[in-house]
């Protein structure tokens, strides 16, 4: 299966975008910690929890779309 066939499905594309966004977030936090660009402490926990709650709702909505009948 080529990359073109993988992204022909809308749902697979949406899942890939979700994984990409989570990867960028984790990479940004890790880069900030390594380069001392930002203070990584307990103040970052609410932001991280909120982001992953948002991503959880995103994945649930994409999954619900998969259950809808084709029109």
PDB file of N, CA, C and O in Angstrom:
ATOM      1  N   UNK A   1       0.854  -1.180   0.000  1.00  0.00           N
ATOM      2  CA  UNK A   1       0.000   0.000   0.000  1.00  0.00           C
ATOM      3  C   UNK A   1       0.895   1.236   0.000  1.00  0.00           C
ATOM      4  O   UNK A   1       1.712   1.421   0.902  1.00  0.00           O
ATOM      5  N   UNK A   2       0.734   2.073  -1.012  1.00  0.00           N
ATOM      6  CA  UNK A   2       1.525   3.287  -1.129  1.00  0.00           C
ATOM      7  C   UNK A   2       0.968   4.397  -0.265  1.00  0.00           C
ATOM      8  O   UNK A   2      -0.126   4.281   0.287  1.00  0.00           O
ATOM      9  N   UNK A   3       1.718   5.462  -0.152  1.00  0.00           N
ATOM     10  CA  UNK A   3       1.297   6.597   0.672  1.00  0.00           C
ATOM     11  C   UNK A   3       0.040   7.246   0.110  1.00  0.00           C
ATOM     12  O   UNK A   3      -0.793   7.741   0.869  1.00  0.00           O
ATOM     13  N   UNK A   4      -0.107   7.249  -1.220  1.00  0.00           N
ATOM     14  CA  UNK A   4      -1.297   7.826  -1.856  1.00  0.00           C
ATOM     15  C   UNK A   4      -2.548   7.074  -1.423  1.00  0.00           C
ATOM     16  O   UNK A   4      -3.557   7.696  -1.090  1.00  0.00           O
ATOM     17  N   UNK A   5      -2.495   5.745  -1.423  1.00  0.00           N
ATOM     18  CA  UNK A   5      -3.646   4.937  -1.029  1.00  0.00           C
ATOM     19  C   UNK A   5      -3.966   5.112   0.452  1.00  0.00           C
ATOM     20  O   UNK A   5      -5.129   5.046   0.850  1.00  0.00           O
ATOM     21  N   UNK A   6      -2.939   5.335   1.264  1.00  0.00           N
ATOM     22  CA  UNK A   6      -3.151   5.482   2.698  1.00  0.00           C
ATOM     23  C   UNK A   6      -3.989   6.718   3.005  1.00  0.00           C
ATOM     24  O   UNK A   6      -4.825   6.688   3.909  1.00  0.00           O
ATOM     25  N   UNK A   7      -3.775   7.805   2.262  1.00  0.00           N
ATOM     26  CA  UNK A   7      -4.476   9.046   2.551  1.00  0.00           C
ATOM     27  C   UNK A   7      -5.730   9.240   1.723  1.00  0.00           C
ATOM     28  O   UNK A   7      -6.320  10.319   1.768  1.00  0.00           O
ATOM     29  N   UNK A   8      -6.167   8.226   0.956  1.00  0.00           N
ATOM     30  CA  UNK A   8      -7.416   8.356   0.218  1.00  0.00           C
ATOM     31  C   UNK A   8      -8.618   8.365   1.149  1.00  0.00           C
ATOM     32  O   UNK A   8      -9.659   8.926   0.805  1.00  0.00           O
ATOM     33  N   UNK A   9      -8.494   7.768   2.293  1.00  0.00           N
ATOM     34  CA  UNK A   9      -9.563   7.766   3.277  1.00  0.00           C
ATOM     35  C   UNK A   9      -9.482   9.055   4.099  1.00  0.00           C
ATOM     36  O   UNK A   9      -8.408   9.413   4.584  1.00  0.00           O
ATOM     37  N   UNK A  10     -10.597   9.744   4.256  1.00  0.00           N
ATOM     38  CA  UNK A  10     -10.615  10.956   5.070  1.00  0.00           C
ATOM     39  C   UNK A  10     -10.266  10.660   6.520  1.00  0.00           C
ATOM     40  O   UNK A  10      -9.547  11.431   7.155  1.00  0.00           O
ATOM     41  N   UNK A  11     -10.767   9.553   7.047  1.00  0.00           N
ATOM     42  CA  UNK A  11     -10.517   9.245   8.452  1.00  0.00           C
ATOM     43  C   UNK A  11      -9.042   9.016   8.731  1.00  0.00           C
ATOM     44  O   UNK A  11      -8.519   9.476   9.747  1.00  0.00           O
ATOM     45  N   UNK A  12      -8.377   8.315   7.844  1.00  0.00           N
ATOM     46  CA  UNK A  12      -6.937   8.104   8.037  1.00  0.00           C
ATOM     47  C   UNK A  12      -6.196   9.432   7.996  1.00  0.00           C
ATOM     48  O   UNK A  12      -5.246   9.636   8.752  1.00  0.00           O
ATOM     49  N   UNK A  13      -6.620  10.330   7.126  1.00  0.00           N
ATOM     50  CA  UNK A  13      -6.004  11.653   7.047  1.00  0.00           C
ATOM     51  C   UNK A  13      -6.211  12.415   8.356  1.00  0.00           C
ATOM     52  O   UNK A  13      -5.277  13.030   8.869  1.00  0.00           O
ATOM     53  N   UNK A  14      -7.432  12.377   8.897  1.00  0.00           N
ATOM     54  CA  UNK A  14      -7.716  13.076  10.150  1.00  0.00           C
ATOM     55  C   UNK A  14      -6.898  12.498  11.304  1.00  0.00           C
ATOM     56  O   UNK A  14      -6.381  13.247  12.133  1.00  0.00           O
ATOM     57  N   UNK A  15      -6.779  11.183  11.360  1.00  0.00           N
ATOM     58  CA  UNK A  15      -5.944  10.564  12.398  1.00  0.00           C
ATOM     59  C   UNK A  15      -4.484  10.973  12.231  1.00  0.00           C
ATOM     60  O   UNK A  15      -3.801  11.244  13.218  1.00  0.00           O
ATOM     61  N   UNK A  16      -4.006  11.020  10.999  1.00  0.00           N
ATOM     62  CA  UNK A  16      -2.616  11.415  10.758  1.00  0.00           C
ATOM     63  C   UNK A  16      -2.378  12.865  11.180  1.00  0.00           C
ATOM     64  O   UNK A  16      -1.333  13.182  11.748  1.00  0.00           O
ATOM     65  N   UNK A  17      -3.339  13.744  10.908  1.00  0.00           N
ATOM     66  CA  UNK A  17      -3.205  15.135  11.331  1.00  0.00           C
ATOM     67  C   UNK A  17      -3.180  15.226  12.855  1.00  0.00           C
ATOM     68  O   UNK A  17      -2.393  15.988  13.416  1.00  0.00           O
ATOM     69  N   UNK A  18      -4.030  14.460  13.525  1.00  0.00           N
ATOM     70  CA  UNK A  18      -4.036  14.449  14.992  1.00  0.00           C
ATOM     71  C   UNK A  18      -2.701  13.985  15.555  1.00  0.00           C
ATOM     72  O   UNK A  18      -2.183  14.586  16.496  1.00  0.00           O
ATOM     73  N   UNK A  19      -2.144  12.929  14.993  1.00  0.00           N
ATOM     74  CA  UNK A  19      -0.835  12.452  15.453  1.00  0.00           C
ATOM     75  C   UNK A  19       0.257  13.483  15.173  1.00  0.00           C
ATOM     76  O   UNK A  19       1.160  13.675  15.987  1.00  0.00           O
ATOM     77  N   UNK A  20       0.171  14.140  14.028  1.00  0.00           N
ATOM     78  CA  UNK A  20       1.147  15.165  13.689  1.00  0.00           C
ATOM     79  C   UNK A  20       1.096  16.322  14.690  1.00  0.00           C
ATOM     80  O   UNK A  20       2.141  16.790  15.142  1.00  0.00           O
ATOM     81  N   UNK A  21      -0.101  16.787  15.040  1.00  0.00           N
ATOM     82  CA  UNK A  21      -0.250  17.896  15.982  1.00  0.00           C
ATOM     83  C   UNK A  21       0.275  17.500  17.356  1.00  0.00           C
ATOM     84  O   UNK A  21       0.959  18.290  18.007  1.00  0.00           O
ATOM     85  N   UNK A  22      -0.038  16.280  17.806  1.00  0.00           N
ATOM     86  CA  UNK A  22       0.486  15.828  19.097  1.00  0.00           C
ATOM     87  C   UNK A  22       2.007  15.728  19.069  1.00  0.00           C
ATOM     88  O   UNK A  22       2.673  16.068  20.047  1.00  0.00           O
ATOM     89  N   UNK A  23       2.550  15.267  17.963  1.00  0.00           N
ATOM     90  CA  UNK A  23       4.005  15.169  17.836  1.00  0.00           C
ATOM     91  C   UNK A  23       4.672  16.532  17.897  1.00  0.00           C
ATOM     92  O   UNK A  23       5.703  16.694  18.549  1.00  0.00           O
ATOM     93  N   UNK A  24       4.086  17.513  17.219  1.00  0.00           N
ATOM     94  CA  UNK A  24       4.626  18.873  17.256  1.00  0.00           C
ATOM     95  C   UNK A  24       4.577  19.432  18.677  1.00  0.00           C
ATOM     96  O   UNK A  24       5.527  20.081  19.114  1.00  0.00           O
ATOM     97  N   UNK A  25       3.496  19.193  19.396  1.00  0.00           N
ATOM     98  CA  UNK A  25       3.368  19.682  20.771  1.00  0.00           C
ATOM     99  C   UNK A  25       4.435  19.052  21.663  1.00  0.00           C
ATOM    100  O   UNK A  25       5.130  19.754  22.397  1.00  0.00           O
ATOM    101  N   UNK A  26       4.560  17.746  21.598  1.00  0.00           N
ATOM    102  CA  UNK A  26       5.547  17.054  22.441  1.00  0.00           C
ATOM    103  C   UNK A  26       6.962  17.494  22.060  1.00  0.00           C
ATOM    104  O   UNK A  26       7.802  17.706  22.935  1.00  0.00           O
ATOM    105  N   UNK A  27       7.228  17.631  20.764  1.00  0.00           N
ATOM    106  CA  UNK A  27       8.542  18.091  20.318  1.00  0.00           C
ATOM    107  C   UNK A  27       8.836  19.500  20.834  1.00  0.00           C
ATOM    108  O   UNK A  27       9.953  19.780  21.269  1.00  0.00           O
ATOM    109  N   UNK A  28       7.857  20.373  20.788  1.00  0.00           N
ATOM    110  CA  UNK A  28       8.038  21.738  21.283  1.00  0.00           C
ATOM    111  C   UNK A  28       8.324  21.794  22.770  1.00  0.00           C
ATOM    112  O   UNK A  28       9.194  22.545  23.212  1.00  0.00           O
ATOM    113  N   UNK A  29       7.601  21.008  23.540  1.00  0.00           N
ATOM    114  CA  UNK A  29       7.840  20.969  24.985  1.00  0.00           C
ATOM    115  C   UNK A  29       9.226  20.405  25.273  1.00  0.00           C
ATOM    116  O   UNK A  29       9.953  20.942  26.109  1.00  0.00           O
ATOM    117  N   UNK A  30       9.597  19.322  24.585  1.00  0.00           N
ATOM    118  CA  UNK A  30      10.913  18.719  24.799  1.00  0.00           C
ATOM    119  C   UNK A  30      12.029  19.682  24.398  1.00  0.00           C
ATOM    120  O   UNK A  30      13.029  19.804  25.106  1.00  0.00           O
ATOM    121  N   UNK A  31      11.861  20.360  23.272  1.00  0.00           N
ATOM    122  CA  UNK A  31      12.872  21.312  22.819  1.00  0.00           C
ATOM    123  C   UNK A  31      13.013  22.470  23.802  1.00  0.00           C
ATOM    124  O   UNK A  31      14.123  22.922  24.081  1.00  0.00           O
ATOM    125  N   UNK A  32      11.890  22.944  24.323  1.00  0.00           N
ATOM    126  CA  UNK A  32      11.929  24.015  25.317  1.00  0.00           C
ATOM    127  C   UNK A  32      12.658  23.579  26.574  1.00  0.00           C
ATOM    128  O   UNK A  32      13.399  24.363  27.167  1.00  0.00           O
ATOM    129  N   UNK A  33      12.458  22.346  26.980  1.00  0.00           N
ATOM    130  CA  UNK A  33      13.116  21.846  28.180  1.00  0.00           C
ATOM    131  C   UNK A  33      14.619  21.671  27.957  1.00  0.00           C
ATOM    132  O   UNK A  33      15.424  22.011  28.824  1.00  0.00           O
ATOM    133  N   UNK A  34      14.984  21.149  26.809  1.00  0.00           N
ATOM    134  CA  UNK A  34      16.402  20.888  26.532  1.00  0.00           C
ATOM    135  C   UNK A  34      17.184  22.187  26.354  1.00  0.00           C
ATOM    136  O   UNK A  34      18.303  22.307  26.853  1.00  0.00           O
ATOM    137  N   UNK A  35      16.614  23.149  25.656  1.00  0.00           N
ATOM    138  CA  UNK A  35      17.319  24.400  25.374  1.00  0.00           C
ATOM    139  C   UNK A  35      17.089  25.485  26.431  1.00  0.00           C
ATOM    140  O   UNK A  35      17.567  26.608  26.278  1.00  0.00           O
ATOM    141  N   UNK A  36      16.370  25.159  27.486  1.00  0.00           N
ATOM    142  CA  UNK A  36      16.038  26.112  28.551  1.00  0.00           C
ATOM    143  C   UNK A  36      15.363  27.371  28.001  1.00  0.00           C
ATOM    144  O   UNK A  36      15.630  28.481  28.462  1.00  0.00           O
ATOM    145  N   UNK A  37      14.497  27.188  27.026  1.00  0.00           N
ATOM    146  CA  UNK A  37      13.771  28.315  26.455  1.00  0.00           C
ATOM    147  C   UNK A  37      12.596  28.744  27.326  1.00  0.00           C
ATOM    148  O   UNK A  37      12.170  29.899  27.283  1.00  0.00           O
ATOM    149  N   UNK A  38      12.087  27.829  28.099  1.00  0.00           N
ATOM    150  CA  UNK A  38      10.954  28.135  28.974  1.00  0.00           C
ATOM    151  C   UNK A  38      11.112  27.352  30.266  1.00  0.00           C
ATOM    152  O   UNK A  38      11.784  26.322  30.315  1.00  0.00           O
ATOM    153  N   UNK A  39      10.495  27.853  31.281  1.00  0.00           N
ATOM    154  CA  UNK A  39      10.525  27.157  32.563  1.00  0.00           C
ATOM    155  C   UNK A  39       9.515  26.025  32.496  1.00  0.00           C
ATOM    156  O   UNK A  39       8.319  26.261  32.326  1.00  0.00           O
ATOM    157  N   UNK A  40       9.995  24.803  32.628  1.00  0.00           N
ATOM    158  CA  UNK A  40       9.126  23.629  32.601  1.00  0.00           C
ATOM    159  C   UNK A  40       8.868  23.232  34.052  1.00  0.00           C
ATOM    160  O   UNK A  40       9.728  22.637  34.702  1.00  0.00           O
ATOM    161  N   UNK A  41       7.696  23.560  34.549  1.00  0.00           N
ATOM    162  CA  UNK A  41       7.344  23.214  35.925  1.00  0.00           C
ATOM    163  C   UNK A  41       5.853  22.931  36.011  1.00  0.00           C
ATOM    164  O   UNK A  41       5.217  22.619  35.004  1.00  0.00           O
ATOM    165  N   UNK A  42       5.304  23.035  37.186  1.00  0.00           N
ATOM    166  CA  UNK A  42       3.903  22.670  37.413  1.00  0.00           C
ATOM    167  C   UNK A  42       2.933  23.578  36.665  1.00  0.00           C
ATOM    168  O   UNK A  42       1.772  23.206  36.499  1.00  0.00           O
ATOM    169  N   UNK A  43       3.359  24.744  36.212  1.00  0.00           N
ATOM    170  CA  UNK A  43       2.459  25.635  35.476  1.00  0.00           C
ATOM    171  C   UNK A  43       2.123  25.093  34.090  1.00  0.00           C
ATOM    172  O   UNK A  43       1.140  25.515  33.480  1.00  0.00           O
ATOM    173  N   UNK A  44       2.925  24.171  33.595  1.00  0.00           N
ATOM    174  CA  UNK A  44       2.702  23.605  32.271  1.00  0.00           C
ATOM    175  C   UNK A  44       1.685  22.456  32.303  1.00  0.00           C
ATOM    176  O   UNK A  44       1.163  22.066  31.259  1.00  0.00           O
ATOM    177  N   UNK A  45       1.405  21.921  33.477  1.00  0.00           N
ATOM    178  CA  UNK A  45       0.499  20.774  33.596  1.00  0.00           C
ATOM    179  C   UNK A  45      -0.920  21.109  33.106  1.00  0.00           C
ATOM    180  O   UNK A  45      -1.476  20.334  32.329  1.00  0.00           O
ATOM    181  N   UNK A  46      -1.528  22.229  33.526  1.00  0.00           N
ATOM    182  CA  UNK A  46      -2.879  22.518  33.012  1.00  0.00           C
ATOM    183  C   UNK A  46      -2.929  22.683  31.491  1.00  0.00           C
ATOM    184  O   UNK A  46      -3.894  22.260  30.855  1.00  0.00           O
ATOM    185  N   UNK A  47      -1.904  23.290  30.911  1.00  0.00           N
ATOM    186  CA  UNK A  47      -1.852  23.441  29.462  1.00  0.00           C
ATOM    187  C   UNK A  47      -1.784  22.083  28.778  1.00  0.00           C
ATOM    188  O   UNK A  47      -2.476  21.846  27.788  1.00  0.00           O
ATOM    189  N   UNK A  48      -0.961  21.204  29.299  1.00  0.00           N
ATOM    190  CA  UNK A  48      -0.810  19.873  28.719  1.00  0.00           C
ATOM    191  C   UNK A  48      -2.086  19.054  28.884  1.00  0.00           C
ATOM    192  O   UNK A  48      -2.510  18.376  27.948  1.00  0.00           O
ATOM    193  N   UNK A  49      -2.695  19.111  30.051  1.00  0.00           N
ATOM    194  CA  UNK A  49      -3.944  18.376  30.267  1.00  0.00           C
ATOM    195  C   UNK A  49      -5.033  18.906  29.333  1.00  0.00           C
ATOM    196  O   UNK A  49      -5.771  18.121  28.738  1.00  0.00           O
ATOM    197  N   UNK A  50      -5.139  20.216  29.201  1.00  0.00           N
ATOM    198  CA  UNK A  50      -6.130  20.797  28.306  1.00  0.00           C
ATOM    199  C   UNK A  50      -5.889  20.418  26.856  1.00  0.00           C
ATOM    200  O   UNK A  50      -6.834  20.131  26.121  1.00  0.00           O
ATOM    201  N   UNK A  51      -4.635  20.415  26.442  1.00  0.00           N
ATOM    202  CA  UNK A  51      -4.320  20.039  25.064  1.00  0.00           C
ATOM    203  C   UNK A  51      -4.715  18.598  24.799  1.00  0.00           C
ATOM    204  O   UNK A  51      -5.338  18.306  23.778  1.00  0.00           O
ATOM    205  N   UNK A  52      -4.359  17.687  25.710  1.00  0.00           N
ATOM    206  CA  UNK A  52      -4.691  16.290  25.469  1.00  0.00           C
ATOM    207  C   UNK A  52      -6.180  16.003  25.632  1.00  0.00           C
ATOM    208  O   UNK A  52      -6.682  15.057  25.024  1.00  0.00           O
ATOM    209  N   UNK A  53      -6.900  16.783  26.428  1.00  0.00           N
ATOM    210  CA  UNK A  53      -8.362  16.665  26.453  1.00  0.00           C
ATOM    211  C   UNK A  53      -8.953  17.108  25.112  1.00  0.00           C
ATOM    212  O   UNK A  53      -9.876  16.480  24.593  1.00  0.00           O
ATOM    213  N   UNK A  54      -8.415  18.190  24.561  1.00  0.00           N
ATOM    214  CA  UNK A  54      -8.850  18.640  23.241  1.00  0.00           C
ATOM    215  C   UNK A  54      -8.588  17.563  22.195  1.00  0.00           C
ATOM    216  O   UNK A  54      -9.452  17.288  21.362  1.00  0.00           O
ATOM    217  N   UNK A  55      -7.412  16.954  22.229  1.00  0.00           N
ATOM    218  CA  UNK A  55      -7.079  15.912  21.260  1.00  0.00           C
ATOM    219  C   UNK A  55      -7.949  14.671  21.471  1.00  0.00           C
ATOM    220  O   UNK A  55      -8.283  13.983  20.507  1.00  0.00           O
ATOM    221  N   UNK A  56      -8.315  14.380  22.714  1.00  0.00           N
ATOM    222  CA  UNK A  56      -9.211  13.253  22.994  1.00  0.00           C
ATOM    223  C   UNK A  56     -10.572  13.493  22.339  1.00  0.00           C
ATOM    224  O   UNK A  56     -11.129  12.591  21.714  1.00  0.00           O
ATOM    225  N   UNK A  57     -11.103  14.698  22.480  1.00  0.00           N
ATOM    226  CA  UNK A  57     -12.382  15.034  21.860  1.00  0.00           C
ATOM    227  C   UNK A  57     -12.259  14.978  20.334  1.00  0.00           C
ATOM    228  O   UNK A  57     -13.185  14.540  19.652  1.00  0.00           O
ATOM    229  N   UNK A  58     -11.129  15.416  19.807  1.00  0.00           N
ATOM    230  CA  UNK A  58     -10.888  15.354  18.365  1.00  0.00           C
ATOM    231  C   UNK A  58     -10.936  13.912  17.871  1.00  0.00           C
ATOM    232  O   UNK A  58     -11.590  13.624  16.869  1.00  0.00           O
ATOM    233  N   UNK A  59     -10.256  13.011  18.559  1.00  0.00           N
ATOM    234  CA  UNK A  59     -10.226  11.603  18.151  1.00  0.00           C
ATOM    235  C   UNK A  59     -11.612  10.974  18.279  1.00  0.00           C
ATOM    236  O   UNK A  59     -12.013  10.185  17.422  1.00  0.00           O
ATOM    237  N   UNK A  60     -12.343  11.312  19.334  1.00  0.00           N
ATOM    238  CA  UNK A  60     -13.700  10.792  19.507  1.00  0.00           C
ATOM    239  C   UNK A  60     -14.597  11.276  18.370  1.00  0.00           C
ATOM    240  O   UNK A  60     -15.380  10.494  17.831  1.00  0.00           O
ATOM    241  N   UNK A  61     -14.496  12.546  17.999  1.00  0.00           N
ATOM    242  CA  UNK A  61     -15.352  13.059  16.921  1.00  0.00           C
ATOM    243  C   UNK A  61     -15.006  12.419  15.580  1.00  0.00           C
ATOM    244  O   UNK A  61     -15.897  12.162  14.770  1.00  0.00           O
ATOM    245  N   UNK A  62     -13.737  12.161  15.339  1.00  0.00           N
ATOM    246  CA  UNK A  62     -13.347  11.475  14.101  1.00  0.00           C
ATOM    247  C   UNK A  62     -13.870  10.041  14.118  1.00  0.00           C
ATOM    248  O   UNK A  62     -14.330   9.536  13.095  1.00  0.00           O
ATOM    249  N   UNK A  63     -13.802   9.389  15.271  1.00  0.00           N
ATOM    250  CA  UNK A  63     -14.293   8.017  15.382  1.00  0.00           C
ATOM    251  C   UNK A  63     -15.807   7.945  15.189  1.00  0.00           C
ATOM    252  O   UNK A  63     -16.311   7.005  14.575  1.00  0.00           O
ATOM    253  N   UNK A  64     -16.527   8.925  15.706  1.00  0.00           N
ATOM    254  CA  UNK A  64     -17.978   8.962  15.530  1.00  0.00           C
ATOM    255  C   UNK A  64     -18.319   9.171  14.060  1.00  0.00           C
ATOM    256  O   UNK A  64     -19.296   8.611  13.563  1.00  0.00           O
ATOM    257  N   UNK A  65     -17.524   9.966  13.370  1.00  0.00           N
ATOM    258  CA  UNK A  65     -17.749  10.161  11.936  1.00  0.00           C
ATOM    259  C   UNK A  65     -17.625   8.833  11.185  1.00  0.00           C
ATOM    260  O   UNK A  65     -18.319   8.610  10.192  1.00  0.00           O
ATOM    261  N   UNK A  66     -16.755   7.969  11.653  1.00  0.00           N
ATOM    262  CA  UNK A  66     -16.583   6.659  11.002  1.00  0.00           C
ATOM    263  C   UNK A  66     -17.847   5.803  11.161  1.00  0.00           C
ATOM    264  O   UNK A  66     -18.111   4.937  10.326  1.00  0.00           O
ATOM    265  N   UNK A  67     -18.617   6.032  12.205  1.00  0.00           N
ATOM    266  CA  UNK A  67     -19.819   5.252  12.453  1.00  0.00           C
ATOM    267  C   UNK A  67     -21.017   5.735  11.635  1.00  0.00           C
ATOM    268  O   UNK A  67     -21.999   5.009  11.485  1.00  0.00           O
ATOM    269  N   UNK A  68     -20.937   6.968  11.101  1.00  0.00           N
ATOM    270  CA  UNK A  68     -22.036   7.490  10.311  1.00  0.00           C
ATOM    271  C   UNK A  68     -22.167   6.731   8.997  1.00  0.00           C
ATOM    272  O   UNK A  68     -21.162   6.364   8.388  1.00  0.00           O
ATOM    273  N   UNK A  69     -23.398   6.496   8.561  1.00  0.00           N
ATOM    274  CA  UNK A  69     -23.562   5.801   7.282  1.00  0.00           C
ATOM    275  C   UNK A  69     -23.115   6.682   6.114  1.00  0.00           C
ATOM    276  O   UNK A  69     -23.205   7.909   6.175  1.00  0.00           O
ATOM    277  N   UNK A  70     -22.646   6.052   5.077  1.00  0.00           N
ATOM    278  CA  UNK A  70     -22.235   6.802   3.881  1.00  0.00           C
ATOM    279  C   UNK A  70     -23.458   7.381   3.202  1.00  0.00           C
ATOM    280  O   UNK A  70     -24.513   6.749   3.152  1.00  0.00           O
ATOM    281  N   UNK A  71     -23.307   8.595   2.676  1.00  0.00           N
ATOM    282  CA  UNK A  71     -24.460   9.229   2.019  1.00  0.00           C
ATOM    283  C   UNK A  71     -24.450   8.996   0.533  1.00  0.00           C
ATOM    284  O   UNK A  71     -25.346   9.460  -0.171  1.00  0.00           O
TER     285      UNK A  71
END
